[in-house]
């Protein structure tokens, strides 16, 4: 299977997008539409709301994120997401593993690390 561009296997992309969402929520809480908008700034990580909300629900069920409803200055209340204590721990482990794998892949691919 490939992504919309036809080059990234979907399971690989799903894991990377999950890490990207955890990274965004590690920095600051955000509501679903805001997460979609922030990821859109990185074309390889861009997702639709139809992809984001089920993933956020799964992360919440697994205890990695929590949510709270807040009034919005425009429109209806929004559900804001943030990392839980377990989510912070899992994010730290995933980020460390990603950096290790990235460095190894850069070496294999002949990418200059400077």
Secondary structure, 3 states (H helix, E strand, C coil): CCCCCCCCCHHHHHHHHHHHHHHHHHHCCEEHHHHHHHHHCCHHHCCCHHHHHHHHHHHHHCCCEEEEEECCCCCCCEEEEEECHHHHHHHHHHHHHHHHHHHHHHHHHCCCCC
